[in-house]
Each structure stands twice: as structure tokens, then as C-alpha cells.
Amino acid sequence: MITCDTWGMIKALQRQGWAQRKIARALDLDPKTVRRVWRQTTRQPYRRRKTAATLLAGHETFLRHRALEVDYNARRLWLPKIRLP
């Protein structure tokens, strides 16, 4: 993720005719980052990708309640409930 200042600096150097690799070296950035900014017409803020559903997504409610019962102990979370007399 780069700041607005860095984005502006890359664009300014681009207008001055600097090469992508030269900009990357000068600003200590990865060339792929410079290439991505080079292609942008407006600054686009970083957005985290949405995570895909996991295999446990269908059991989330049960697991959250069970975690409370066992005081968030992972070992006990997966053990069956045993009722003592």
C-alpha cells in the first residue's frame, strides 16, 4: 500500500519521462507497484479482498456458543460434551 504522496510522486516522475524501473529504484518500491500506479488514471485506495467462505462457515453459530462454554479452550472445543453426575 502506498500513500497519496508516493502516488503523486510516481505520477510526477512519469510526466517528466522517467522509466518505471528508475522510479522504482529512486523511491525504493517494487517495480510492480510502480507499474500498477503507472497504469492508473486516478488514485484508487487499497481495499481488502473479501474472504471466501470456509468449511466451518455453516457451523459458526455453534462454534461461537461452544467456545464460550469451554472458555475459548481449543482442545476442549472439539471434545464432545460430557456430563458428570
MIPATI-213020 format. One record per residue: residue number from 1; residue in one letter; x, y, z of N, C-alpha, C, O, CB in turn. Coordinates in Angstrom, 3 decimals, decimal comma, padded with zeros to 6 digits. Each point is the difference from the previous one (the first is absolute). Glycine has a CB too. Layout:
N
[midren NUM; 'A'; [X; Y; Z]; [X; Y; Z]; [X; Y; Z]; [X; Y; Z]; [X; Y; Z]]
...
***
This chain:
85
[midren 1; 'M'; [000,852; -001,164; 000,000]; [-000,852; 001,164; 000,000]; [000,904; 001,234; 000,000]; [000,966; 000,070; 000,759]; [-002,843; -001,310; 000,467]]
[midren 2; 'I'; [001,559; 002,195; -002,069]; [000,793; 001,216; -000,073]; [-000,850; 001,195; 000,410]; [-001,229; -000,050; -000,055]; [002,648; -000,947; -001,773]]
[midren 3; 'T'; [-000,757; 002,062; 002,235]; [-000,697; 001,196; 000,452]; [-000,360; 000,880; -001,193]; [000,455; -000,227; -001,122]; [000,768; 000,131; 003,324]]
[midren 4; 'C'; [-002,041; 001,096; -001,937]; [-000,380; 000,962; -001,049]; [001,232; 000,735; -000,518]; [000,117; 000,267; -001,196]; [-002,390; 000,014; 002,252]]
[midren 5; 'D'; [003,191; 000,044; -000,143]; [001,214; 000,713; -000,398]; [000,845; -000,840; -000,951]; [000,508; 000,505; -001,001]; [-000,530; 000,716; 003,185]]
[midren 6; 'T'; [000,168; -002,500; -001,867]; [000,784; -000,888; -000,854]; [-000,664; -000,157; -001,354]; [000,671; 000,003; -001,032]; [000,177; -001,214; 003,048]]
[midren 7; 'W'; [-002,178; 001,071; -002,013]; [-000,739; -000,125; -001,261]; [000,229; 001,238; -000,862]; [000,259; -000,108; -001,199]; [-002,005; -001,331; 002,327]]
[midren 8; 'G'; [001,649; 002,614; -000,511]; [000,221; 001,256; -000,718]; [001,417; 000,120; -000,526]; [000,216; 000,504; -001,102]; [-001,938; 000,550; 002,527]]
[midren 9; 'M'; [002,689; -001,516; -000,641]; [001,403; 000,052; -000,416]; [000,228; -000,890; -001,221]; [000,698; 000,393; -000,934]; [000,000; 000,066; 003,313]]
[midren 10; 'I'; [-001,283; -001,650; -002,372]; [000,140; -000,908; -001,144]; [-000,585; 000,649; -001,249]; [000,606; -000,038; -001,071]; [-000,720; -001,970; 002,603]]
[midren 11; 'K'; [-001,075; 002,607; -001,386]; [-000,641; 000,641; -001,148]; [000,818; 001,191; -000,500]; [000,104; 000,215; -001,207]; [-002,339; -000,952; 002,076]]
[midren 12; 'A'; [002,814; 001,510; 000,049]; [000,817; 001,154; -000,396]; [001,241; -000,457; -000,761]; [000,355; 000,580; -001,026]; [-001,185; 000,704; 003,027]]
[midren 13; 'L'; [001,479; -002,314; -001,501]; [001,192; -000,516; -000,675]; [-000,366; -000,616; -001,348]; [000,788; 000,062; -000,944]; [000,290; -000,484; 003,176]]
[midren 14; 'Q'; [-002,246; -000,163; -002,325]; [-000,467; -000,565; -001,261]; [-000,159; 001,111; -001,039]; [000,397; -000,155; -001,154]; [-001,577; -001,713; 002,393]]
[midren 15; 'R'; [000,593; 002,993; -000,814]; [-000,181; 001,132; -000,927]; [001,337; 000,600; -000,438]; [000,115; 000,568; -001,086]; [-002,314; -000,082; 002,179]]
[midren 16; 'Q'; [003,208; -000,622; -000,228]; [001,328; 000,520; -000,343]; [000,765; -000,930; -000,939]; [001,080; 000,340; -000,481]; [-001,035; 000,814; 002,684]]
[midren 17; 'G'; [-000,620; -002,338; -002,460]; [000,607; -000,914; -000,942]; [000,898; -001,066; 000,623]; [000,744; -000,665; -000,721]; [-000,866; 002,501; -000,875]]
[midren 18; 'W'; [000,071; -002,013; 002,894]; [000,810; -001,018; 000,665]; [-000,525; -001,388; -000,366]; [-001,195; -000,184; -000,229]; [001,708; 001,774; 002,136]]
[midren 19; 'A'; [000,386; -002,550; -001,956]; [-000,370; -001,394; -000,255]; [-000,566; -000,614; 001,288]; [000,296; 000,458; 001,103]; [001,502; -000,665; -002,905]]
[midren 20; 'Q'; [-002,608; -000,828; 001,638]; [-000,617; -000,651; 001,165]; [001,044; -000,554; 000,957]; [-000,121; 000,169; 001,213]; [-001,851; -000,737; -002,621]]
[midren 21; 'R'; [002,987; -000,086; 000,881]; [001,021; -000,594; 000,882]; [000,807; 001,068; 000,729]; [000,386; -000,183; 001,154]; [-000,249; -001,781; -002,690]]
[midren 22; 'K'; [000,115; 003,075; 000,859]; [000,741; 001,085; 000,632]; [-000,803; 000,590; 001,153]; [000,557; 000,313; 001,052]; [000,589; 000,188; -003,232]]
[midren 23; 'I'; [-002,456; -000,349; 001,982]; [-000,872; 000,496; 001,070]; [000,000; -000,985; 001,168]; [000,082; 000,403; 001,160]; [-001,529; 000,802; -002,853]]
[midren 24; 'A'; [001,354; -002,491; 001,380]; [-000,011; -001,020; 001,050]; [001,278; 000,058; 000,829]; [-000,051; -000,084; 001,227]; [-001,395; -001,372; -002,669]]
[midren 25; 'R'; [002,589; 001,600; 000,780]; [001,281; 000,090; 000,730]; [000,065; 001,279; 000,822]; [000,434; -000,024; 001,151]; [000,694; -001,311; -002,953]]
[midren 26; 'A'; [-001,556; 002,452; 001,218]; [000,098; 001,285; 000,687]; [-000,882; 000,063; 001,240]; [000,383; 000,593; 001,009]; [000,126; 000,464; -003,194]]
[midren 27; 'L'; [-001,683; -001,665; 002,111]; [-000,946; 000,059; 001,120]; [000,029; -001,248; 000,874]; [-000,775; -000,115; 000,949]; [-000,652; 001,571; -002,346]]
[midren 28; 'D'; [002,318; -002,387; 001,077]; [000,146; -001,252; 000,750]; [-001,326; -000,767; 000,044]; [-000,471; -000,401; 001,064]; [002,294; 001,455; 000,327]]
[midren 29; 'L'; [-002,408; -001,245; -002,575]; [-001,254; -000,731; -000,140]; [000,205; -001,194; -000,919]; [000,966; -000,060; -000,760]; [-002,288; 002,173; 001,136]]
[midren 30; 'D'; [000,401; -003,056; -000,293]; [000,016; -001,130; -000,913]; [-000,424; 000,497; -001,384]; [-000,926; 000,803; -000,106]; [000,412; -002,449; 001,994]]
[midren 31; 'P'; [001,175; 001,184; -002,943]; [-000,384; 000,439; -001,348]; [-001,460; -000,290; -000,344]; [-000,616; 000,742; -000,765]; [002,963; -001,115; 000,090]]
[midren 32; 'K'; [-002,901; -000,699; 001,236]; [-001,413; -000,315; -000,271]; [-000,924; 001,064; 000,600]; [-001,044; 000,312; -000,574]; [001,608; -002,769; 000,541]]
[midren 33; 'T'; [-000,185; 003,007; 001,172]; [-000,787; 001,059; 000,620]; [000,010; 001,238; -000,889]; [-001,034; 000,626; -000,229]; [001,567; -001,528; 002,524]]
[midren 34; 'V'; [000,648; 001,241; -002,788]; [000,112; 001,155; -000,891]; [-000,803; -000,239; -001,279]; [-000,671; 000,908; -000,492]; [002,958; -000,384; 001,432]]
[midren 35; 'R'; [-002,221; -001,728; -001,472]; [-000,744; -000,321; -001,218]; [-001,512; 000,136; 000,228]; [-000,720; 000,504; -000,862]; [002,572; -002,067; 000,162]]
[midren 36; 'R'; [-002,322; 001,108; 001,866]; [-001,431; 000,100; 000,302]; [-000,437; 001,461; 000,068]; [-001,039; 000,362; -000,551]; [001,152; -002,537; 001,810]]
[midren 37; 'V'; [000,680; 003,024; -000,580]; [-000,326; 001,424; 000,097]; [000,114; 000,654; -001,368]; [-000,808; 000,863; -000,340]; [001,620; -000,808; 002,721]]
[midren 38; 'W'; [000,169; -000,449; -003,161]; [000,253; 000,539; -001,331]; [-001,257; -000,122; -000,869]; [-000,306; 000,896; -000,786]; [002,755; -001,504; 000,992]]
[midren 39; 'R'; [-003,167; -000,499; -000,058]; [-001,176; -000,269; -000,824]; [-001,264; 000,678; 000,517]; [-000,976; 000,114; -000,741]; [002,012; -002,272; 000,138]]
[midren 40; 'Q'; [-001,043; 002,606; 001,845]; [-001,191; 000,613; 000,588]; [-000,170; 001,434; -000,490]; [000,982; 000,722; -000,175]; [-000,729; -002,186; 002,199]]
[midren 41; 'T'; [-001,494; 001,871; -002,244]; [-000,266; 001,399; -000,354]; [-000,371; 000,798; 001,242]; [000,272; 001,199; 000,067]; [-001,028; -001,903; -002,359]]
[midren 42; 'T'; [000,137; 000,054; 003,280]; [-000,311; 000,631; 001,278]; [000,450; -000,936; 001,111]; [000,073; -001,216; -000,182]; [-002,050; 002,481; -000,808]]
[midren 43; 'R'; [002,282; -000,673; 002,155]; [000,452; -000,821; 001,121]; [-001,156; -000,822; 000,529]; [-001,088; 000,521; 000,247]; [002,841; 001,175; 000,345]]
[midren 44; 'Q'; [-001,510; -002,980; -000,421]; [-001,017; -000,900; 000,533]; [000,485; -000,524; 001,346]; [001,040; -000,654; 000,067]; [-001,821; 000,003; -002,402]]
[midren 45; 'P'; [000,036; 000,931; 003,415]; [000,445; -000,452; 001,319]; [000,009; -001,516; 000,095]; [-000,728; -000,700; -000,704]; [-000,173; 002,797; 001,699]]
[midren 46; 'Y'; [001,751; -002,577; -000,100]; [000,125; -001,441; 000,213]; [-001,297; -000,549; 000,574]; [-000,597; 000,588; 000,902]; [003,080; -000,358; -000,535]]
[midren 47; 'R'; [-002,907; -001,359; -000,903]; [-001,175; -000,703; 000,532]; [000,370; -001,454; 000,190]; [000,528; -000,654; -000,899]; [-002,138; 002,250; -000,239]]
[midren 48; 'R'; [001,325; -002,077; 002,312]; [000,267; -001,402; 000,299]; [-000,995; -000,872; -000,765]; [-001,186; 000,319; -000,087]; [002,094; 000,283; 002,386]]
[midren 49; 'R'; [-000,416; -001,686; -002,839]; [-000,873; -000,922; -000,717]; [-000,930; -000,706; 000,971]; [000,366; -000,275; 001,143]; [001,389; -000,043; -002,906]]
[midren 50; 'K'; [-002,961; 000,028; 001,297]; [-000,935; -000,738; 000,841]; [000,482; -001,435; 000,117]; [000,435; -000,606; -000,979]; [-002,361; 002,097; 000,286]]
[midren 51; 'T'; [001,845; -002,021; 001,892]; [000,453; -001,363; 000,222]; [-001,064; -000,988; -000,450]; [-001,200; 000,249; 000,120]; [002,612; 000,517; 001,807]]
[midren 52; 'A'; [-000,956; -001,857; -002,432]; [-000,921; -001,049; -000,442]; [-000,549; -000,740; 001,218]; [000,629; -000,030; 001,058]; [000,629; -000,220; -003,247]]
[midren 53; 'A'; [-002,415; -000,334; 002,027]; [-000,608; -000,766; 001,087]; [000,864; -001,231; 000,311]; [000,526; -000,645; -000,907]; [-002,844; 001,448; 000,224]]
[midren 54; 'T'; [002,453; -001,108; 001,948]; [000,785; -001,158; 000,409]; [-000,913; -001,197; 000,240]; [-001,225; 000,123; -000,028]; [002,955; 001,390; 001,054]]
[midren 55; 'L'; [-001,131; -002,645; -000,794]; [-000,775; -001,202; 000,284]; [-000,753; 000,109; 001,323]; [-001,026; -000,654; 000,192]; [002,691; -000,669; -001,493]]
[midren 56; 'L'; [-001,154; 002,148; 002,210]; [-000,644; 000,141; 001,307]; [-001,066; 001,086; 000,025]; [-000,650; 000,190; 001,028]; [002,752; -000,981; -000,003]]
[midren 57; 'A'; [-002,298; 001,500; -002,115]; [-000,951; 001,108; -000,025]; [-001,411; -000,441; 000,401]; [-000,714; 000,749; 000,667]; [002,095; 000,317; -002,453]]
[midren 58; 'G'; [-001,776; -002,243; 001,395]; [-001,332; -000,490; 000,339]; [-000,165; -000,342; 001,470]; [-001,124; -000,128; 000,485]; [000,974; -000,731; -002,776]]
[midren 59; 'H'; [001,247; 000,712; 002,995]; [-000,035; -000,381; 001,416]; [000,421; 001,147; 000,911]; [000,256; -000,217; 001,184]; [000,225; -002,132; -001,853]]
[midren 60; 'E'; [-000,409; 003,547; 000,141]; [000,528; 001,125; 000,759]; [-000,798; 000,284; 001,270]; [000,589; 000,245; 001,053]; [000,233; 000,698; -003,189]]
[midren 61; 'T'; [-002,131; -000,972; 002,054]; [-000,833; 000,294; 001,172]; [000,266; -001,001; 001,115]; [000,199; 000,389; 001,151]; [-001,958; 000,597; -002,642]]
[midren 62; 'F'; [001,764; -002,281; 001,153]; [000,266; -001,035; 001,003]; [001,377; 000,192; 000,620]; [000,147; -000,072; 001,220]; [-001,632; -001,521; -002,466]]
[midren 63; 'L'; [002,491; 001,837; 000,417]; [001,368; 000,127; 000,503]; [000,161; 001,216; 000,911]; [000,732; -000,053; 000,989]; [000,085; -001,070; -003,065]]
[midren 64; 'R'; [-001,487; 002,192; 001,747]; [000,091; 001,194; 000,863]; [-000,612; -000,276; 001,373]; [000,569; 000,396; 001,017]; [-000,668; 001,088; -003,054]]
[midren 65; 'H'; [-001,054; -002,157; 002,078]; [-000,623; -000,337; 001,286]; [000,836; -001,010; 000,758]; [000,171; 000,122; 001,213]; [-002,421; 000,339; -002,181]]
[midren 66; 'R'; [002,767; -001,443; 000,279]; [000,825; -001,037; 000,643]; [001,291; 000,612; 000,543]; [000,468; -000,394; 001,068]; [-001,432; -001,361; -002,613]]
[midren 67; 'A'; [001,538; 002,702; 000,830]; [001,227; 000,650; 000,463]; [-000,237; 000,724; 001,315]; [000,860; -000,018; 000,881]; [-000,101; 000,275; -003,250]]
[midren 68; 'L'; [-001,905; 000,375; 002,510]; [-000,334; 000,651; 001,263]; [-000,110; -001,015; 001,133]; [000,448; 000,256; 001,118]; [-001,647; 001,538; -002,386]]
[midren 69; 'E'; [000,599; -002,951; 000,972]; [-000,188; -001,038; 001,024]; [001,328; -000,533; 000,514]; [000,118; -000,309; 001,186]; [-002,278; -000,307; -002,259]]
[midren 70; 'V'; [003,153; 000,504; 000,214]; [001,282; -000,605; 000,397]; [001,073; 001,062; 000,227]; [001,192; -000,309; 000,027]; [-001,791; -001,749; -001,322]]
[midren 71; 'D'; [000,176; 003,298; 001,456]; [000,906; 001,108; 000,296]; [001,080; 000,143; -001,076]; [001,166; 000,241; 000,311]; [-001,597; -000,586; 002,135]]
[midren 72; 'Y'; [000,040; 000,199; -003,687]; [000,864; 000,174; -001,168]; [001,222; -000,923; 000,011]; [001,060; 000,365; -000,509]; [-001,825; 001,993; 000,419]]
[midren 73; 'N'; [000,617; -003,536; 000,663]; [001,060; -000,987; 000,021]; [-000,150; -000,875; -001,251]; [-000,974; -000,743; -000,116]; [001,076; 000,759; 002,681]]
[midren 74; 'A'; [000,836; 000,063; -003,488]; [-000,110; -000,695; -001,285]; [-000,031; -001,513; 000,165]; [-000,718; -000,686; -000,727]; [001,902; 002,588; -000,341]]
[midren 75; 'R'; [-000,417; -002,427; 002,009]; [000,020; -001,452; 000,193]; [-001,370; -000,494; 000,457]; [-000,499; -001,010; -000,497]; [002,952; 001,107; 001,067]]
[midren 76; 'R'; [-003,053; 000,612; 000,372]; [-001,309; -000,404; 000,514]; [-001,124; 000,316; -000,978]; [-001,072; -000,601; 000,070]; [001,925; 000,968; 002,235]]
[midren 77; 'L'; [-000,616; 000,563; -003,206]; [-001,025; 000,387; -000,967]; [-000,430; -001,184; -000,853]; [-001,182; -000,146; -000,310]; [002,122; 002,458; 000,270]]
[midren 78; 'W'; [000,001; -003,146; -000,336]; [-000,299; -001,104; -000,909]; [-000,375; -001,289; 000,721]; [-000,468; -000,945; -000,635]; [002,022; 001,980; -000,975]]
[midren 79; 'L'; [-001,358; -001,090; 002,918]; [-000,401; -001,189; 000,752]; [-001,518; -000,007; 000,163]; [-000,615; 001,058; 000,130]; [002,836; -001,095; 001,096]]
[midren 80; 'P'; [-002,815; -001,126; -001,231]; [-001,455; -000,051; 000,195]; [-000,363; 000,466; 001,418]; [000,803; -000,081; 000,929]; [-000,976; -001,827; -002,597]]
[midren 81; 'K'; [-001,046; 002,390; 001,794]; [-000,472; 000,414; 001,323]; [-000,179; -001,249; 000,863]; [-000,661; -000,959; -000,400]; [-000,504; 003,020; -000,565]]
[midren 82; 'I'; [001,760; -002,032; 002,146]; [-000,133; -001,107; 000,935]; [-000,670; 000,540; 001,251]; [000,487; 000,948; 000,616]; [001,571; -002,140; -001,537]]
[midren 83; 'R'; [-003,153; 000,596; 001,284]; [-000,714; 000,450; 001,201]; [000,396; -000,906; 001,172]; [-000,143; -001,222; -000,050]; [-001,814; 002,108; -001,347]]
[midren 84; 'L'; [002,445; -000,256; 002,420]; [000,385; -000,742; 001,195]; [-001,181; -000,001; 000,973]; [-000,755; 000,970; 000,067]; [003,211; -000,349; -000,377]]
[midren 85; 'P'; [-002,610; -001,706; 001,059]; [-001,130; -000,062; 000,959]; [000,129; 000,988; 001,120]; [-000,867; 000,060; 000,872]; [000,621; -002,427; -001,407]]
***
